Amino acid sequence: MNFKTKPNSEAELLNILHPLIKEWFFTKFKEFSLPQLFGVMEIHSRNNVLVSAPTGATKTLTGFLSILNELIDSSEKGILEDKVYCVYISPLKALSNDIQKNLNEPLKEMEAIHGRELGIRVAVRTGDTTASEKSKMAKKPPHILITTPESLAIMLSSIKFRDHLSKVEWCIVDEIHSLAENKRGVHLSLSMERLQRLSGHVCRVGLSATVAPLENVAKFLVGRERDHYRQCKIVDVQFIKSMDLKVLCPVPDLIDSDFETMHHGMYVMIDDLVQSHKTTLIFTNTRSATERVVDHLKDKFPKNYADYSEEDTEPRGIGAHHGSLSKEMRLEIEERLRQGKLKCVVSSTSLELGIDIGFIDLVICLGSPKSVARFLQRAGRAGHRFHETVKARIIVLDRDDLVECSVLLKSAIEKKIDRIHIPKNCLDVLAQQIFGIAISEKIHVEALFELITNSYCYETLDRKDFEEILAYLAGEFSSLEDRNIYAKIWYDRESGLIGRRGKMARVLYMTNIGTIPDETRIKVKMGEQLIGTIDEAFLDRLRQGDVFVLGGQTYEFRFSRGTTAQVVPSSGRPPTIPSWYSEMLPLSFDLANEIGRFRRLIEDKFKEKKSKDEILKFINEHLYVDHNSANGIYNYLKEHYDFAKKMPSDRRILVEYYDDERQINVIFHTMFGRRVNDCLSRAMAYVVSRLENFDVEMGITDNGFYLGAKKRFDAGKAFKILKPEKLDLLMRMAIDKTEVLRRRFRHCATRSLMILRTYRGRTKKVGRQQISSQILINALKRINPDFSIIKEARREVLEDLMDIESTKLVLQQIIDGKIKVEEINTMLPSPLAFNLVLQGYTDMLKIDDRIEFLKRMHQMILAKIGKGD
């Protein structure tokens, strides 16, 4: 992997481009963009290349310019073959349709310039493609094939289409950052190796927005060959756009303002921003918040958001865009945006990727996006065209968000990007892909192992795990036949060959392929009485005895079966899991560390007894914030310092003991992000419950976690027991009987085709899948408690959902003395503990009562430190 630091000259690019391409290009653009000067020649030379550039920086045209050049040249010379020259892979079907449109239009324009047809075919193959369209493609393949990871895997195992992929020259992976971080990317990494085996040399092109570290994404893109990574040029033109970024607060005081004032101020601020720009895109962090914002803006400012009419000359109206809406509704919103008929669109995460939505001149984020990369991805939707300024505003409504977003903004401006997590050795995806390979060809087991370990995601695959997956697929565990799990491949151990088994194999594979699990709503029942429903992701968090709010009442969770959760009424106990938990994006480890570092710098100023003016000047210069924001940050952190005399930071875990008369709450201020806190809290809860022989209550946030118990316990002693080298074993025991492992096992069992979602035209509902998985996990444990698919479910929970590796790093730094663990006793929760320890109490309150409750707690703290009544 090496970075390309010097762009090619314009003359060099002009020298390789066909006259027709040149003529068309300069009718559209004045000059080549920086990504084009860096990337076009590499693609022309068939060199693997990763291009990282902001949204709207012409990455897609960079990827296709050389390829269109080659195809036009071949067409002119009469040597254009009936084969697929380029496979373009997109994470979204909508993005695939955009790309087809954005290729066909330039081709038509070039044909108009040329005066005759070029005969270059572009087609989309996704799950929405009709049978007749697939049949046409099989007879006459497109020269540029636009597809998704799942459809590519199907085509690689298809008798009719596989031969058309035998001479592919280019493979483009768009929005590669959004694929690399999940199992769709793992699945794709193996499909790219299959494509390479089928075609010989394939030039791989990765197109990415903001991502880090680029070296790892490049390795993911190109994989290995023999004992080394394939060559890849890395083009990083990430920060070529100018940025206009600000953090805004709708009220001067985030504590002493009542809810009505804060709520009104926020919507007035949003409306002012929307009305002063042509088209605005607002991002929320949840789907429910998206609908709420649209509803409130329409209600408060009806004239400003009336629907567009043909007489209007400027954009009007407002719309919502999120994953719960139908495909037709989303397409309608996207089309109205492109046509300039919408003044404002509110979205959760569905518009983060590069779907063409026309001109956006302002992006507003309501609350923290939780990672620098996500913020830059969202902000990049404004000024989508090259050379335009990225203009974005973050509106904050609480003091933790104020600090977090101010540090996030600093990191964005200073190019400190969160590191991406790429899953490794996913055994469920491995089983699915081996089945697909066996369907398409007979292959020797050694060649198969080499093909798999060429993928970056499987470079460290254990041979024992590989062999167990083969044994499962070959039906060597006869006891699994009682669970209707039969052999899917044949495996001749003497010859070492594997291949397809049975006539139904191809149909079974193609109707069950994919990595995205089926999700459903969970029914909450008290006996036979239906109380309501919750998300599956919310159920994942629940442990027996946890309390949550539903329909304004509190309930204690007992157990679940299938898609039903059984509860009993709870009185006198506040919720341990806030109702919004499952929807919230997690704060990243890297951004959490930056926030911790800032807290440490501020504490140093307090210790040095710097004046308020000096500290405000430091905050202004360090964080690029305005005076009001700096003042809010100063007051918040000064209150905590006066209260506790110690500040939790990247080098200090502050453990706070607080007795609320119901129980002892031990608050752990751990500035390491939600995924680490999830892992650390479960490990601590498990250790404490074993040491003290009683159950503990648990709650987590991005900035820490708390454990609650009837009796006081020694948190320091529990920390000493936690050792990085023993954490895997301890966490295995801690999650063994949890809902999250049971649910994740179902996902892994369906991916590995142990549980079939579709069989002979019948679809198994999620509830039946869950019940089947609960019976299956016990059957597998009898064969081997560490059976590969159980092992994969644990890995997914600990490495993908949580972050056990970063947790080990934190524990090692505690042992090395780089992070100190210090304790304080308090009569009230400290200011920094508000959102953590009060999340359960405030969940029971109406929103205006919640604000009033926090104000009263704030006044009590001010009184304690001598600043209040």
N, C-alpha and C positions, 0 to 999 in steps of 0.2 A: 504494500500500500504506500503510495507516495502522492503528496499534494502537488498539484500543478500550480506553480506560482506566477508564471508568465503567460499572458494570453497570446494567441496567434494574431498576426496582423490582418487587417481587412483585406489586403492584397492577397494573402495566402488563401483566405476563404473564397474570394472572388475567382481565384485561379482554379478551384476545384468545382465550382458551381456551374451547372448547365445554364446557357443563355436564357432559357425560358424561366428558370427559377430566379435568376438575377433580375430579369425584367419585372416579374410579378412582385418579388420581394421589395424592390425600391419604389413600387407604386403604393406600398402599404407602410413602409418604414423608412426613416431618414438614414438610419445607420444600423449596424449590427450591435446587439446588446452585449454586455459583458459576459453573461452566461454563454451566448453564442460564440463569442471570440475564444472562450476557454474550451467549449465542449464540442462544437460541430466537427472540427478536424479530427478529434479523438474517435468520434463515432464513424466518421468517414474511413478512418484507418483501421476500423474493427477492434479498437482497444476498449476494454471494459472501463466504464467511467461512472462515477457518482457525482451528480450535479446538485449541490445544495444552494438554494437561492430563495429569497422571499417570495410570498404569494404575488402573482402578477409580474414576475421578472422574466417572462418568456421562456420558462423551463420546457414547456411542452413543445414549442416550436424548435427549441434547441435540440430536443430529442429526435424530432421528425425531419428536420431540414436535410440532413445528409441522406436519410432513407428515401425521401421523396426525390431527391437529386438522382440517386442510383436508379430508382424505378423509372423516372422520366427518361433517363439516358438509355436504359434497356428498351423502353417502349419505342423510342426514336430509332434504335438500331434493329428493332424487330426481334429482339431476343428475350422479351418478357415472358417468363414461363407461367404455367398454371400451377402455382404453388404458393404457400404462405412464406413470404420473405421476412415479415416482422410480426411478432406477437406483442401486443401492448396489453399490460395487465393493470387493472384499476381496482381499488377496494370497493368502489360504489358503482351500481348499475347506472345511476343518473350521470355519473362522471363519464362512463363509457359512451352514453348517448351524446353527451357534449362533445367528446373527442371525435366521434364519427362526423358530427355536424361541422366541427372546426377543421376537419380534413377534407370533407367533400366540397365545402364552399371554395377553398383555395384551388382545388383541382379543377372545379368548374371555371373559375376565373382564369386559370392557366390555359384551359382548353379554349376559352374565348379569345385569349391573346394569340394562341397557336393557330386557331382556325379549324381545328379538328379534334376528335376525341383521342385521349391518351390511352384509354382502356385499363386504367389502374383502378382496381376494385378494393373498397373498404367495407368491412362488415362487422357487426357486433354479434357476439355469441355469449349470451348469459342465460340465467334461468327463465327469463321472460321471452326468449327466442322461440318462435313457433316451430312445429314439426316440419312444416313446408319450407320455412326459411333454412332450417338445418339441412334438409334434403338438398336444397339448391346449393348450399355451401359445399356439401360433400361431393356434388357433381362438378362444381366450378368454384374452387376455393378462392377466398379473397387474398389479395397480395398483402394487405395489412389487416390482421385479425385483432379485434378489440374484445377483451374478455375479462373475466374475474378469476381469482385463484381456484374456486370450486369448478368452474366450467373448463378451465385448462386441464385439471386433473381428469375430468370425465373424457375430454377429447383424447388425452394421452392413452386412455384405455378403450377407445372406440375403434371398432374394426374399420368403419367407413371413413373416419377422418384421420386416423393416426398417421397414414402414409403421407398426407399433405403436410405434416409437421417434420418430415424427415430431412428437409433442407432449409430450415429456418436459419436466417443469418443474424437477426437482431431480436433481442428480448428487452422491452422497456417496462420497468416497474415504476408506475407513478405513485406519488404519495407514499413512498416506501417506508417513511417513518411511522405511518399509521398501521402498517401491516407488520413491521418487524417486532412490535412490542406485544404481539399476541399470537395465539395458536394458528390463526389464518396465515400468518407469516411463516411459521414453522412448516405448515402444510405446503405453502408455496415454495419454500427453500428446497424441498424434496422434488416438487414438480419441475423446478428449474434444472435440477440434476438429471431428472428423467428426460427432459427436453434436450439437454446437452448430450446425453448418451445416444439419443435417437438421431440428432442432427450433426454431431461432430462439434466443431467450434461454433459457439454462439456468442456474439458480442452482447454483453449485458450492460444495460443502461439504467441507472437508478436516478429518479427525480425526487427530490425531497425539499420540503420547506425547512423550518428551524429544527435542528436535531443535533445531539451530541452523545457520545463521541463519534465523529464521522468515521474514524478508522473501523470501529465495530460494525457500523452500518454497511461499510464497504465490504467487510469480510462476510457479512450476511448476504450481500448481493452476489458476490462472485464465488464463494465457497473455496474448497481445496482441490488439489490435484496431486496425487501421490503424497508427499510429506510436506507440501508447502501451499500457501494460499496462492490462488491465481492472481495475476497482476491486475491492478486497478488504479486508475488515475482518480484522484479526489479533487473536485473543483468546488471551492468554498467562496462564493460571492454573496455571503449571507447578509451583510449589512451595507448594501450599496444604496439603499433608500434612506432618505431623511425621515426622521420620526418626530411627531408632535404628540407626546404622551403626558397625561396628567392624572393625578388622583384628586377626586373632588368629594366634598362632604356637604350634604344639603343643609346642615345646621351648624352653628358655631360651637355647640357643646353637645357631645354625644351621650352624656349621662343625664344632664339636667333638663333636656328637652323631652316633653311628653310624646307619646306615640303619634298622636294626631298631628302635632307640629312636624315631627320627623317624616311621617308618611306623606303629608302634604308637600313638604319641602322637597322630598325626593322626586315626586311626580311633576312638580313645577320645574325643577331642574332638568328632568328628562325632556319635558315638553319644550322648554327654552332651547335646549341643544338640538332637538329634532327640527324645530321650526326654523332654526338658523342655518340648517344644512339642507341640501337637496334630497338625499336619501340616507337614512340611518339604519344600521343593523345593531340591534341590542341583543347581547348574550346574557342569559341567566344560567344558573348552575343546575336547575331542575326543570322538568317538564311542567310541573304544577305551577312553578313561579312564572314560566313563560305565558301560560294562559291567564294568570292573575294580572300580570303587567298589561297585557292587551286589553283586558276587561276594564281595569282602572283608568287607563289612558282614554279609552272610548267614553267612559262614564264621566270623567272630570272635564274633558275637552272635546265634546262631541263634534263641534264645528271643524276642529283641526284634523279629525280622523274620519270624516265622512268618506264614503266610497267614491272611487274615481268615476267620472262620467266622460263621455266623448268630447264634451265642450271644454274640459279642463286642459290647460296648457302646461301645468306643473303636476308632479306626482302628488297623489292624495291617498288617504286610507292607510290602514295598518293590518298586518296579518301575523299569524303564528306559524312556526315551522319547527316540528320536532318528530321524533321517531314513532310516536303513538298515533299520529295522523295517517290517513290513508295515502297511498302512493299518488292518487289523483289530486288530493288536496295539496300535497307538497309540490307536485309539478305545476299546479295552477299558480301557487305563490311564486315559484321560481320564474315562471313565464311572465307574470305581472311585473316582477322586479326587472327582468331583462328589457321589457317594453317601457320601463320608466313610469309605470302607473301606480307604484306604491311609495308612499312617503317613508314608511317605517316597517321593518320586520323584526319580530322578537323570536329568538331561537334558543334552544338549550345547547346541544353540541352538533346538531345535524348539518349546520352550515359552516362548520370549521374547515372542512376540506374544500378543495378547489373547484366546486361546481360553479359554472359560469352563471353569475346572477347579475351581470351588468355592473353599472357604476355605483359604488358606495363611497360616500365621502367622509363618513364618520362611523366609528364603532364605539359602542358603549358597553362596558362590562359591569353588570350589577353584582357587586361582591367580588371576592378574589377568585381568579381562574385557577389558583392553587399550584400552578407551575409556570415558569418563565416561558418554556416552549409553547405551552397552550396559549398563553397571553399573546405571544408574538404571532402565532398561527391565526388567532382571532383578529388581532389588530391588523394583520396583513390583508384582511378582506376589504379594508378601506384603502383607497389609492391602489386598486387592483392592477392598474396599468403601470407599465415601466416608467420610471422617473417621477411618479406621483408620490406625494408625501403621505406616509402612514399616519393617520390621525385617529387617536383612540383616547377614551376617558374611562377611568374606573371610578364608580360611585360606591362609597363605603358607608355603612350604617352602624358599625360598632368599633370599639377601640382596638380590638385584636385585628380586625380587618384593616384598619387604618395603618397599623404598624406593618402588617403582612404585605399589603399592596404597595406601600411606600418602598419597602425593601425589594419587592418584586420588580417595581419600576426601575430601581437602581440597577438591578441585575440585568434587566433587559437592555438598558442603555449601555451598560459596560460589557455586554456580550457574554455574560455568565449563564450558560444554558444547562438545564437539568440533564442528567445522564439518562439515556434510554435503557430500559430493561428488556433484553431479548431472551425469551424462554429457551431453555436447553434440554435436550434428551426427553422430549415429550413422548412417552411410550404409547399413549392412545392414538396419537396422530401417526406414529410409526406403524402400528398394526393396520390402520386404514390404508396407508400408502403401500405397504407390502402386499396387501390384498389386491390393490389396483395394479401393481406391477405384475403380480402373478397372473392376472386376467389378460394382460396385454402380451406377455411373452414368457417363455421358459427361460429361467436364468439360474446360473450357478450361485450357490449360497455365498461363496467368497466374492464374486462380482457384485452381488447384492449388498453385502456388508461394505464393500469399498464405495459403491454408489451412495449409500446412506451416509457414511462418515465423510464423504466429500462435502456434505452440507455443513455450514458453520454451526447450525443448531444441533448437529449430531456428531461433531468431531471428537467428543469424549465419550461416545456411547459405549457402555459396558457390554462386552461380548455375551456375558451371562444373561443380561436383559434381552438382548437381541435373540438369543436362542430360545428363551422362554416365550417370547412373542410368536416366534415361528412354531413352537410346539403347540401353543394355544390355537393358532390359525389352522394347523394341520390336524387338529382334533385329537391330540395325544393325551388330553385329560378327560378320560372317559366319563368320570363322575359329573362333568359339566353337561352331559347329554340330558341328565335329569332336569336341567334348567333350560332345555331346548337350545343349547349352544353346540352346534355341530361343526365338523371340519369345513373350512372355506377354501383351503388350498391343498394340493398334494405335495408331499415333501419326501423325496427318495434320499434317505441318508447315505446310501451306498454311492450313488452317483453325485450327490450333493445338489441335485436340481430341484427347483420348485416350479409349480405351474398352477393353472386354473383347475378347479374341481367342480364339476356339475354344470348343467345347462343354465341354471338360474343365477350363477355367480355374478355375471355382468349386470343383470337387472338388479340384483340385491345391492351391489356396490353403487350403482348409479342412483338408486332411490334412497340411499342412506348416507351419501357422501356429505362432508362438511364438518366444520369445527364449532359453529355457533350453536349453543345448546337451546333446546326448546324451553321457553319460560312460561309461567302461568301465575295467576293470582292464587294465594293460599286462603282457603276458607278458615275463619276463626270461629270455633264453636265452643259453647259451654254445654257439655253433654250433647244433646241433639239440637239445641237452640243455636241458630246462626247469628253471630254478632256482627260480622262484617268480613272484609278481606284485607290482606296485606301482600306486599311484594315478596317473592322468593328471596331476594337479596336481604330483605329485612329479617326473614326467618333464619337466614344464615347466621345472624348475629346473636340469636336468642339461645340462652342456656336455661336449663330447668331452674325455675324460681325467679327468672327475670320478669320485671314488671314493665308494661307499656300502656300507652293511651290509645283507645280506639272508640270513636263516637263520643268523646268527652268523658269516658269512664276508664278506670284503671283495671287491668287484668294481669294475672300472674300466669306465665307460660308453664305448662306441665310436660307435654310431649307432642310429637307430630306423627302422622301416618299418611303416606301418600301426599295429597294436597290439602290436608286438613290439620290445623293446629288446635289442640285442646287447651283451654284455659279455665281458670277459676277466678271469681272476683277478688280484688285486692283492696284492702282498706288500710289506711294509715301508713302505707309505703309509697313514696314517690316513684315515678318510672326510672328504671335503670338504663333504658335504651330510648333516646329521643325519637319521636315519630318520623323525623326527616332524615334519619341516619342513612338509610339505604340509597338515597338519591344524591348524597353529597359527594363531590369530587375530593379525592385525598390530597392533602398537602404533600409535595414531594420532599424527599430526604435532603436534597441539595438546597432547596429554598429554605427549608426549616433551619438548616445549619447557618445560612446567611442571616436569618432573623436572630438566631442565637448569638451570632458574632456581633451584630448591631447592639443587642442588649448588653453584651459584655463591654463594648466600647462606651456605652452610656453610663454603665455602673462605674467605670474608671473615672469618668468626669465627676460623678457624684462623690466618689471617694476623695478625689482631689479638691473637693469643695469649690468647684467652678461655679460662677454665678449663673443665674437663669439665662441672662443675655448671651453669655459665652456658650452655654449648652445649646440654646436655640440657634445660634449662628452655626454651630457644628452640625446640628440636625439639618438645617437648611442646605448647607454645603454638601453634606454626606448623602442625603436622600433625594435631592432635587424636588423638594416639596415647597408649598407656599407657607406663609406665616401661620394661618389658621391650623393647617395640618401639623406643622412643627410644634405649635403650642399644645395641640391635643395629645401628641405623642409624648411631649415633655411631661405634661400633667399626669398622664397615665403611668408612666414608668417611675416618676418621682413619688407618686402615691405608694406604689408597691415598695420602692426602696425605703421610704420612711416607715412603712408598715413592717417589713421583714428584714431590713438591713442587708439583704442578699438578693441577687438577681439571678434567676435561672438563665443559662446561656448555653452556648455550644461546648463550654468546658465545665459546666456545673449542672448536675441534676439536683434540684431542690425538692426535698421530701417534706411535705407539710402535714402535720397531724392536726385534725380539726374535729371536735366533738359536737355533733348537732343534737345531742340528747336522745336521738334515735339509735345512733351507732357511731363508731369511730370511723372517720373518713381519713384515709391516708392518700394525699394528693401527690402525684409524681409529676413534676414539671420537667418533661423530657422533650427537648426541642429537636426531634428527629423525624417529624412527619408521621402521618397516620399509619402507614404500612409497618413502620418500625414499632410504633406505639401499640399497634394491634398485637404484634408478636411478643413484645416485652411485657405487656399487661397480662397476657394469657400465661406466660412463663412465670411471672411473679405470683399470679393468683393460684397457679398449680402448686408452686413451692410453699406458699403461705398456708394453703389448705392442708398440705401434707405435714408441714412443721407443727401447726397449731391444732390440727385435727378438727377444724370447723370450716364451713363454706364461707366464701367471701363474695360480696357484690362487686361488680366491675363496670366501669364506664370509660370510654376513651374519646378523645378529640384529637385534632391535628397537633396540639401543643402539649399533650400529656395524657395521663389517665389517672383514675382513682380506684382504690380498693376499699370497700366498706365492710366492717365486721362488728359484731356485738362487743368484742373485747379488743384491747390494744394489742398489736403485734409489732415485732422488731423488723422494720423494713430493711435496715442495714444488714442484718443477718441474712435475710433472704437474698439480697444482692450478692453477698459473698459466696452463696451456694451456686449462683449462676455463672457457669464457665463456658466460654465460647466453644470449646471442644466437646462439651456435653450437651450443647443446646439442641442439636438435632434429635437426640434420644429423648430429652425432656419434652420438647414440643410435640414429638410423636405421641407421647403419653397424654399431653395436655389436650390435644385435638381429637384423640382416638374416638370418643363417643359424642362428638359435637354434631350439631345440625349442619354446620358448614362442611364437614368432611363427608357426611352422608349425601348431601346435595351435589358436592363436587364429584363424588364417586359416580353418581348417576350420569353426570356430564361425560366423564371419562369412559364409562361403560358404553354409552351410546356412540361416542367417537370411535371407539375401538371395535364397534359392531358386535359387542357381546349382547347388547340390547338393541333390537332393530326398531327404529321409529316407524318404518314402513315395510310391510311384508305382504306380498301377493295382493297389492292394491288396498290393503287395510292399514290405517294409521293408528298407532298405539298412543293414547292420550298420556300427557305428562304424569298424571296421578298413577296410572298403571306402570309407567316407566319407573317411577320412584319406588313403588311397592316391589316391583321385580328386582330393582337394584339393591334393596334392603335384604332380600332373600339371597341374591347373588353374592353380596359381599361376605356373608357367612359361609357360603359354599366355597368361595375362593380362599378364605382364611383356613379352612380345613385342609386345603391342598398345600398352602404356603401363606403364613401370615404376612409375608412380604411379596405376595404375588404382584407381578409387574403392574397391573392396572390399579391395584390398591396403592402401590408405591407411587404411581403417577398422581393419584388423587391427593396424596400427602404432599408431594412435590408442588403441585399446583397451588394448594392452600398456603404452603410455607414460603414459596419463592415468587409466585405470581400475584396472589392476593395479598399476602404479607411480604415482608422483606427480611428474611432470616439472615441473609449474608451481611446486610448493613447492621442488623442487631448484634451479630457476632463482633463486628468491628467496634461498635459502641462498648460492648462488654470488655473487649481486649483493651480499649483505651482507659476504661475504669481500672483494670488491673495494672496497667502501665502508669497510672497516676495522671494521665492527660485529661481525664474527666473526673471531677470530684463529686462525691455524693454527700450532701450536707442536709441536716435535718433542722426543722423549726417546729415549735408548738404554737398554735394560734387559737384564739377564742372565736374568731370569725375567719372565713376563707379570705385569703389575700386578694388584692385586685386582679392579679393575673390568673387566679383560680376561679373567677366568677363563672365564665362560660363552661368550665369543666364540671365543678361540683354542683352547680345549680341547674345543669341541663335537665335533670329529671324533674326538679321542683317546678321550673318555669314551663315545662311542657304541659303541665296541668292547668296553667293559667291562660286566660284570654290575653291577646297580644298587648292591649293597653294596660292590663293588670300586671303583665310581665315587666313592662318598662317601669311601672310604679314600684314593683317589688325590687328591681335592681337599683332604683334610685334610693330606696330606703336602706338597702344593704350598703350602698356607697356612702350614705350619710353616716352610718354607724362606723364605717372604716375611717372616715375623715375625723370623726369624734375620737376614735382610738389613737390616731396619730396627732391629735391636737389641732386639727384644722376646721372642725365643725362645731355644731352646737353641743 
